[in-house]
Amino acid sequence: MSELGIYIVWQSGERYINNIIDDIDERFDILDAQSLHWSNDIVFKNLNKLYPHRKFKKKSSKVKEIGAREDGVRLHAIVVLDRNENIVDGVNLNFKNLKFNYREKYKTNFFHSADNEKEAIDNIKQILNIDLSNYADSQNKFIIFDNNYSKLLKS
């Protein structure tokens, strides 16, 4: 079995992007990656979509934590496939452990991941505007991805 996942590196974590991409590439198949920009007016609205169990406002600490400035925030979405998933209680521990390793190592929250494929599909819809609601039934599951992640900021 394999499981679809997504990581998001917020602007506040860009200085670690090369290490993060290398770590992700060692553990998973990178299917797609895109660098995006959210204007300041929509940062908190998009965070509310990404984290529906929380409520953010323009002045929320999370907005500052991800690196948002007056012109908005950059984010880098990396869609992956875990061919050796480790599912416990509906959570892919491979995805979750990598996220917590970075959060612990750098004592900050610049790195997001979906905990399982269902959450990843929702995150992909919210962030990349790609609807994968029928992903599990698809014969050509990865046709939407271009396997070209050179667009990512690699400073």
Secondary structure as a PSIPRED ss2 file (coil, helix, strand):
# PSIPRED VFORMAT (PSIPRED V4.0)

   1 M C   1.000  0.000  0.000
   2 S C   1.000  0.000  0.000
   3 E E   0.000  0.000  1.000
   4 L E   0.000  0.000  1.000
   5 G E   0.000  0.000  1.000
   6 I E   0.000  0.000  1.000
   7 Y E   0.000  0.000  1.000
   8 I E   0.000  0.000  1.000
   9 V E   0.000  0.000  1.000
  10 W E   0.000  0.000  1.000
  11 Q H   0.000  1.000  0.000
  12 S H   0.000  1.000  0.000
  13 G H   0.000  1.000  0.000
  14 E H   0.000  1.000  0.000
  15 R H   0.000  1.000  0.000
  16 Y H   0.000  1.000  0.000
  17 I H   0.000  1.000  0.000
  18 N H   0.000  1.000  0.000
  19 N H   0.000  1.000  0.000
  20 I H   0.000  1.000  0.000
  21 I H   0.000  1.000  0.000
  22 D H   0.000  1.000  0.000
  23 D H   0.000  1.000  0.000
  24 I H   0.000  1.000  0.000
  25 D H   0.000  1.000  0.000
  26 E H   0.000  1.000  0.000
  27 R H   0.000  1.000  0.000
  28 F C   1.000  0.000  0.000
  29 D E   0.000  0.000  1.000
  30 I E   0.000  0.000  1.000
  31 L E   0.000  0.000  1.000
  32 D E   0.000  0.000  1.000
  33 A E   0.000  0.000  1.000
  34 Q E   0.000  0.000  1.000
  35 S E   0.000  0.000  1.000
  36 L E   0.000  0.000  1.000
  37 H E   0.000  0.000  1.000
  38 W E   0.000  0.000  1.000
  39 S C   1.000  0.000  0.000
  40 N C   1.000  0.000  0.000
  41 D C   1.000  0.000  0.000
  42 I C   1.000  0.000  0.000
  43 V H   0.000  1.000  0.000
  44 F H   0.000  1.000  0.000
  45 K H   0.000  1.000  0.000
  46 N H   0.000  1.000  0.000
  47 L H   0.000  1.000  0.000
  48 N H   0.000  1.000  0.000
  49 K H   0.000  1.000  0.000
  50 L H   0.000  1.000  0.000
  51 Y C   1.000  0.000  0.000
  52 P C   1.000  0.000  0.000
  53 H C   1.000  0.000  0.000
  54 R C   1.000  0.000  0.000
  55 K C   1.000  0.000  0.000
  56 F C   1.000  0.000  0.000
  57 K C   1.000  0.000  0.000
  58 K C   1.000  0.000  0.000
  59 K C   1.000  0.000  0.000
  60 S C   1.000  0.000  0.000
  61 S H   0.000  1.000  0.000
  62 K H   0.000  1.000  0.000
  63 V H   0.000  1.000  0.000
  64 K H   0.000  1.000  0.000
  65 E H   0.000  1.000  0.000
  66 I C   1.000  0.000  0.000
  67 G C   1.000  0.000  0.000
  68 A C   1.000  0.000  0.000
  69 R E   0.000  0.000  1.000
  70 E C   1.000  0.000  0.000
  71 D C   1.000  0.000  0.000
  72 G E   0.000  0.000  1.000
  73 V E   0.000  0.000  1.000
  74 R E   0.000  0.000  1.000
  75 L E   0.000  0.000  1.000
  76 H E   0.000  0.000  1.000
  77 A E   0.000  0.000  1.000
  78 I E   0.000  0.000  1.000
  79 V E   0.000  0.000  1.000
  80 V E   0.000  0.000  1.000
  81 L E   0.000  0.000  1.000
  82 D E   0.000  0.000  1.000
  83 R C   1.000  0.000  0.000
  84 N C   1.000  0.000  0.000
  85 E C   1.000  0.000  0.000
  86 N C   1.000  0.000  0.000
  87 I E   0.000  0.000  1.000
  88 V E   0.000  0.000  1.000
  89 D C   1.000  0.000  0.000
  90 G C   1.000  0.000  0.000
  91 V E   0.000  0.000  1.000
  92 N E   0.000  0.000  1.000
  93 L H   0.000  1.000  0.000
  94 N H   0.000  1.000  0.000
  95 F H   0.000  1.000  0.000
  96 K H   0.000  1.000  0.000
  97 N H   0.000  1.000  0.000
  98 L H   0.000  1.000  0.000
  99 K H   0.000  1.000  0.000
 100 F H   0.000  1.000  0.000
 101 N H   0.000  1.000  0.000
 102 Y H   0.000  1.000  0.000
 103 R H   0.000  1.000  0.000
 104 E H   0.000  1.000  0.000
 105 K H   0.000  1.000  0.000
 106 Y H   0.000  1.000  0.000
 107 K C   1.000  0.000  0.000
 108 T C   1.000  0.000  0.000
 109 N C   1.000  0.000  0.000
 110 F C   1.000  0.000  0.000
 111 F E   0.000  0.000  1.000
 112 H E   0.000  0.000  1.000
 113 S E   0.000  0.000  1.000
 114 A C   1.000  0.000  0.000
 115 D C   1.000  0.000  0.000
 116 N C   1.000  0.000  0.000
 117 E H   0.000  1.000  0.000
 118 K H   0.000  1.000  0.000
 119 E H   0.000  1.000  0.000
 120 A H   0.000  1.000  0.000
 121 I H   0.000  1.000  0.000
 122 D H   0.000  1.000  0.000
 123 N H   0.000  1.000  0.000
 124 I H   0.000  1.000  0.000
 125 K H   0.000  1.000  0.000
 126 Q H   0.000  1.000  0.000
 127 I H   0.000  1.000  0.000
 128 L H   0.000  1.000  0.000
 129 N C   1.000  0.000  0.000
 130 I C   1.000  0.000  0.000
 131 D C   1.000  0.000  0.000
 132 L C   1.000  0.000  0.000
 133 S C   1.000  0.000  0.000
 134 N C   1.000  0.000  0.000
 135 Y H   0.000  1.000  0.000
 136 A H   0.000  1.000  0.000
 137 D H   0.000  1.000  0.000
 138 S C   1.000  0.000  0.000
 139 Q C   1.000  0.000  0.000
 140 N C   1.000  0.000  0.000
 141 K C   1.000  0.000  0.000
 142 F C   1.000  0.000  0.000
 143 I C   1.000  0.000  0.000
 144 I C   1.000  0.000  0.000
 145 F C   1.000  0.000  0.000
 146 D C   1.000  0.000  0.000
 147 N C   1.000  0.000  0.000
 148 N C   1.000  0.000  0.000
 149 Y C   1.000  0.000  0.000
 150 S C   1.000  0.000  0.000
 151 K C   1.000  0.000  0.000
 152 L C   1.000  0.000  0.000
 153 L C   1.000  0.000  0.000
 154 K C   1.000  0.000  0.000
 155 S C   1.000  0.000  0.000
